[in-house]
Amino acid sequence: MKTLIYIVFLLYSNTIFTQIQGKLLDSITKKPVKYVNIWVENKDIGTSSDENGNFQFTKIDSTETLIFSSIGYKTFKTNVKNINSVILLQPKSVNLSEILIKKKGNTEIVIEKYKKGKINYYLSCSNKPRIIGRFFIHNDYYKKTPFIKSIKILTKSNINKAKFNIRLYTINKEGEPENYLNHKLITGIAKKGKNNTIIDISELKIEYPENGIFIAIEWLIIENNKYNFSYTMNKKKHKSITYEPSIGTIPVNSNKNSWIYQKGVWKKIWKTKSSLKKYNKKYNLIAMELTLSN
């Protein structure tokens, strides 16, 4: 028994936890890179850089590997022991398809409409990095209005001006997100309360891909998004935090078009266990509308 205790203590003592902090800069302009997704490889642990490019981990295993991911930059991977106070991220060129410039029209259509009043189940984020996504199929009818003008998302936030990122992807043969469609950071801002949050992306001139488009929402683990609250369970008070906003969802019978990014990989979303009958044993599909224009 004493030998066993000694072995357990020895294994534990070999794990050294440390606190790290740093600043992310563009390697060319030396300007801060904000809202970068930072996670521990193969684990559900992570954070985000703030609007000044700063990030920190208060307690992390010194043997871990960190992965830094952001739109417009090459993914960077390094061991915690190699973290410097300043980290330079290299810009990444994105091969965008050529756009034929035409006379601007005023035709618009809205696809995948949802009813705000009928949605009462939301996905939220604690202190674990999360990206959730929805796949939109292509329809020949969309060719009349081939450009994505705006994205509307149902959000619910306990704080004002909660920020989140939007990532746009093409898909591969397996139906998984693959290459980025946008080369610039897209950030949504949710007002306090339950709102339709609209993100205008018309200036990016993104054409709806013929094999469909994958749109993902990335929560930001930053101080300005943190919401502290308490709750009672089994007659005891507990404290917890969330990172706002929560994202409204629609109950569906299949997870074909619903995905979640965890531990560095994309996975199909799981069935919901809920006291709400219409959501229980259903899959969550992001409440999201697209406005297309010509």
C-alpha positions as CSV (number, residue, x, y, z in Angstrom):
1,M,0.0,0.0,0.0
2,K,2.8,2.4,0.9
3,T,4.5,1.6,-2.4
4,L,1.3,2.4,-4.3
5,I,0.9,5.7,-2.6
6,Y,4.6,6.6,-3.4
7,I,4.1,5.8,-7.1
8,V,0.9,7.9,-7.3
9,F,2.7,10.8,-5.5
10,L,5.7,10.5,-7.9
11,L,3.5,10.6,-11.0
12,Y,1.6,13.6,-9.6
13,S,4.9,15.5,-8.7
14,N,6.1,15.1,-12.3
15,T,3.2,17.2,-13.5
16,I,4.2,20.8,-13.3
17,F,1.5,23.5,-13.7
18,T,2.4,26.9,-14.7
19,Q,0.8,30.3,-15.5
20,I,1.4,31.8,-18.9
21,Q,0.5,35.1,-20.6
22,G,1.4,36.6,-23.9
23,K,0.6,38.9,-26.7
24,L,-0.2,38.0,-30.3
25,L,1.1,40.2,-33.1
26,D,0.9,40.2,-36.9
27,S,4.4,39.2,-38.0
28,I,4.4,41.8,-40.7
29,T,2.5,44.8,-39.4
30,K,3.3,44.1,-35.7
31,K,-0.3,45.0,-34.9
32,P,-2.2,43.0,-32.2
33,V,-4.2,40.0,-33.5
34,K,-7.5,40.0,-31.7
35,Y,-10.0,37.2,-31.0
36,V,-7.7,34.3,-31.8
37,N,-8.9,30.8,-30.8
38,I,-6.3,29.2,-28.5
39,W,-6.8,25.6,-27.2
40,V,-4.8,22.8,-25.7
41,E,-4.2,20.1,-28.3
42,N,-6.6,17.1,-27.9
43,K,-8.3,18.6,-24.8
44,D,-11.4,20.7,-24.0
45,I,-9.3,23.5,-22.6
46,G,-8.8,26.9,-24.2
47,T,-9.1,30.6,-24.3
48,S,-9.1,33.6,-26.7
49,S,-7.0,36.6,-27.2
50,D,-8.7,39.9,-26.4
51,E,-9.0,43.0,-28.6
52,N,-5.4,43.9,-27.8
53,G,-4.1,40.5,-28.7
54,N,-3.4,39.5,-25.0
55,F,-4.1,36.1,-23.7
56,Q,-3.4,34.0,-20.5
57,F,-3.8,30.6,-18.9
58,T,-3.8,30.8,-15.1
59,K,-3.0,27.1,-14.7
60,I,-1.8,24.8,-17.4
61,D,0.4,21.7,-17.6
62,S,3.9,22.7,-18.8
63,T,4.0,19.7,-21.1
64,E,0.9,20.6,-23.1
65,T,0.9,21.9,-26.7
66,L,-1.1,25.0,-27.6
67,I,-2.8,25.6,-31.0
68,F,-3.5,29.2,-32.2
69,S,-6.1,29.6,-34.9
70,S,-7.6,32.7,-36.6
71,I,-9.0,33.7,-39.9
72,G,-6.3,35.2,-42.1
73,Y,-3.4,33.6,-40.3
74,K,-1.5,30.3,-40.5
75,T,-2.4,27.9,-37.7
76,F,0.5,28.0,-35.1
77,K,1.3,25.2,-32.8
78,T,3.9,25.2,-29.9
79,N,4.7,23.7,-26.6
80,V,3.8,25.6,-23.5
81,K,7.5,25.7,-22.5
82,N,8.3,27.6,-25.7
83,I,5.7,30.4,-25.1
84,N,7.3,33.9,-25.3
85,S,5.8,37.1,-24.1
86,V,5.2,38.1,-27.7
87,I,4.1,35.6,-30.4
88,L,4.1,36.5,-34.1
89,L,1.4,35.0,-36.3
90,Q,2.0,34.7,-40.0
91,P,-0.6,36.1,-42.4
92,K,-2.1,33.4,-44.7
93,S,-3.2,34.2,-48.2
94,V,-6.6,32.8,-49.2
95,N,-7.3,31.8,-52.7
96,L,-10.6,33.4,-53.5
97,S,-12.5,32.7,-56.7
98,E,-12.6,35.4,-59.3
99,I,-15.7,37.7,-59.2
100,L,-17.2,39.0,-62.3
101,I,-18.2,42.6,-61.7
102,K,-21.7,43.3,-62.8
103,K,-24.1,46.2,-62.4
104,K,-25.5,46.1,-58.9
105,G,-29.1,44.8,-58.7
106,N,-31.6,45.2,-55.9
107,T,-33.0,41.7,-55.8
108,E,-32.8,39.9,-52.5
109,I,-34.1,36.6,-51.0
110,V,-34.1,35.3,-47.5
111,I,-33.5,31.6,-46.9
112,E,-34.0,29.3,-43.9
113,K,-36.3,31.7,-42.0
114,Y,-37.0,31.0,-38.4
115,K,-39.6,32.4,-35.9
116,K,-38.0,34.1,-33.0
117,G,-41.1,33.6,-30.7
118,K,-41.1,29.9,-31.1
119,I,-37.4,29.3,-30.1
120,N,-36.7,28.8,-26.4
121,Y,-33.6,26.5,-26.3
122,Y,-30.1,27.9,-26.5
123,L,-26.5,26.6,-26.7
124,S,-24.1,28.3,-24.4
125,C,-20.4,28.3,-23.6
126,S,-18.7,27.9,-20.2
127,N,-14.9,28.1,-20.0
128,K,-14.3,25.6,-22.8
129,P,-13.7,26.7,-26.3
130,R,-16.6,26.0,-28.6
131,I,-17.4,26.4,-32.3
132,I,-20.8,25.3,-33.6
133,G,-21.8,25.2,-37.2
134,R,-24.6,24.7,-39.7
135,F,-24.5,23.5,-43.3
136,F,-26.6,25.2,-45.9
137,I,-27.3,23.3,-49.1
138,H,-27.3,24.9,-52.5
139,N,-30.4,25.5,-54.7
140,D,-30.3,26.5,-58.3
141,Y,-32.8,29.2,-57.5
142,Y,-30.0,31.0,-55.5
143,K,-28.1,31.7,-58.8
144,K,-30.3,34.7,-59.3
145,T,-29.0,36.2,-56.1
146,P,-25.5,34.5,-55.7
147,F,-23.9,36.7,-53.1
148,I,-24.4,36.5,-49.3
149,K,-25.4,39.9,-48.1
150,S,-26.0,39.2,-44.4
151,I,-26.3,36.5,-41.7
152,K,-29.1,36.7,-39.0
153,I,-28.6,34.7,-35.8
154,L,-30.9,34.5,-32.7
155,T,-28.8,35.4,-29.7
156,K,-29.6,35.7,-26.0
157,S,-27.1,37.6,-23.8
158,N,-26.9,38.5,-20.1
159,I,-24.5,41.3,-21.0
160,N,-24.5,44.1,-23.6
161,K,-22.2,43.9,-26.7
162,A,-21.1,40.3,-26.3
163,K,-18.8,39.4,-29.2
164,F,-18.4,36.2,-31.2
165,N,-16.7,35.2,-34.5
166,I,-18.2,33.9,-37.7
167,R,-16.3,31.4,-39.8
168,L,-17.3,30.5,-43.4
169,Y,-16.2,27.3,-44.9
170,T,-16.4,25.2,-48.0
171,I,-17.0,21.4,-47.4
172,N,-15.1,18.3,-48.4
173,K,-16.3,15.0,-49.8
174,E,-17.3,13.8,-46.3
175,G,-19.5,16.9,-45.8
176,E,-17.1,18.3,-43.2
177,P,-15.9,22.0,-43.1
178,E,-12.7,22.4,-45.1
179,N,-11.3,25.7,-46.5
180,Y,-12.1,29.2,-45.4
181,L,-14.3,31.4,-47.7
182,N,-13.5,34.6,-45.8
183,H,-10.1,36.1,-45.5
184,K,-11.0,38.8,-43.0
185,L,-12.2,38.4,-39.4
186,I,-16.0,38.6,-39.1
187,T,-17.2,39.5,-35.6
188,G,-20.8,39.6,-34.5
189,I,-22.0,41.8,-31.6
190,A,-25.0,40.7,-29.5
191,K,-27.1,43.2,-27.5
192,K,-28.4,42.3,-24.0
193,G,-31.5,40.2,-24.0
194,K,-33.1,38.1,-26.8
195,N,-32.4,39.6,-30.2
196,N,-31.9,38.9,-33.9
197,T,-28.3,39.7,-34.4
198,I,-27.5,40.7,-38.0
199,I,-24.0,40.6,-39.4
200,D,-23.6,42.4,-42.8
201,I,-20.9,40.7,-44.9
202,S,-21.9,42.3,-48.3
203,E,-18.5,44.0,-48.6
204,L,-16.7,40.6,-48.7
205,K,-18.5,39.7,-51.9
206,I,-18.8,36.0,-51.0
207,E,-20.6,34.0,-53.6
208,Y,-22.7,31.1,-52.5
209,P,-20.8,27.9,-53.4
210,E,-22.5,25.4,-55.6
211,N,-21.8,22.5,-53.2
212,G,-23.2,24.5,-50.3
213,I,-21.7,26.6,-47.5
214,F,-20.8,25.9,-43.9
215,I,-21.3,28.7,-41.4
216,A,-19.8,28.5,-37.9
217,I,-20.2,30.6,-34.7
218,E,-17.1,30.8,-32.5
219,W,-17.4,31.8,-28.8
220,L,-14.7,34.1,-27.5
221,I,-13.3,33.3,-24.1
222,I,-12.5,36.9,-23.2
223,E,-13.1,39.0,-20.0
224,N,-15.6,41.3,-21.7
225,N,-17.9,38.3,-22.5
226,K,-17.8,36.7,-19.0
227,Y,-21.0,36.5,-17.0
228,N,-20.9,35.4,-13.4
229,F,-24.0,33.9,-11.8
230,S,-25.1,31.7,-8.9
231,Y,-27.7,28.9,-8.7
232,T,-29.1,26.6,-6.1
233,M,-28.9,22.8,-6.4
234,N,-29.7,20.3,-3.7
235,K,-30.3,23.2,-1.3
236,K,-26.7,24.4,-1.9
237,K,-25.6,27.6,-3.7
238,H,-23.1,27.2,-6.5
239,K,-21.2,29.8,-8.5
240,S,-20.6,29.5,-12.2
241,I,-19.7,31.5,-15.3
242,T,-20.7,31.6,-19.0
243,Y,-19.2,33.4,-21.9
244,E,-22.0,35.2,-23.7
245,P,-24.0,35.1,-25.9
246,S,-26.1,32.0,-26.0
247,I,-27.3,30.9,-29.5
248,G,-30.9,30.0,-30.3
249,T,-31.5,26.6,-31.9
250,I,-34.3,24.8,-33.8
251,P,-35.2,21.2,-32.9
252,V,-34.7,18.8,-35.9
253,N,-34.8,15.0,-36.4
254,S,-31.3,14.7,-38.0
255,N,-27.9,16.0,-37.2
256,K,-26.9,15.9,-40.9
257,N,-26.4,19.7,-41.0
258,S,-25.4,20.4,-37.4
259,W,-21.7,20.2,-36.2
260,I,-19.6,21.1,-33.2
261,Y,-15.8,21.7,-32.9
262,Q,-14.3,20.1,-29.9
263,K,-10.7,19.0,-29.0
264,G,-9.5,20.1,-32.4
265,V,-11.9,18.1,-34.5
266,W,-15.4,18.6,-36.1
267,K,-18.1,16.2,-34.9
268,K,-21.8,15.8,-35.5
269,I,-23.9,17.3,-32.7
270,W,-25.6,15.0,-30.2
271,K,-29.2,14.6,-29.2
272,T,-30.6,16.9,-26.6
273,K,-31.8,15.9,-23.2
274,S,-34.3,18.6,-22.2
275,S,-37.4,19.1,-20.1
276,L,-38.8,20.9,-23.1
277,K,-40.8,18.3,-25.0
278,K,-40.2,19.6,-28.5
279,Y,-36.4,19.7,-27.9
280,N,-36.0,16.5,-26.0
281,K,-34.3,13.7,-28.0
282,K,-33.9,16.1,-30.9
283,Y,-30.8,17.6,-32.5
284,N,-30.0,21.3,-32.3
285,L,-29.8,23.3,-35.5
286,I,-28.6,26.9,-35.3
287,A,-31.4,29.5,-35.8
288,M,-29.8,31.3,-38.7
289,E,-31.1,33.1,-41.8
290,L,-29.2,34.2,-44.8
291,T,-30.0,37.1,-47.1
292,L,-28.8,36.6,-50.6
293,S,-28.5,39.4,-53.2
294,N,-27.3,40.1,-56.7
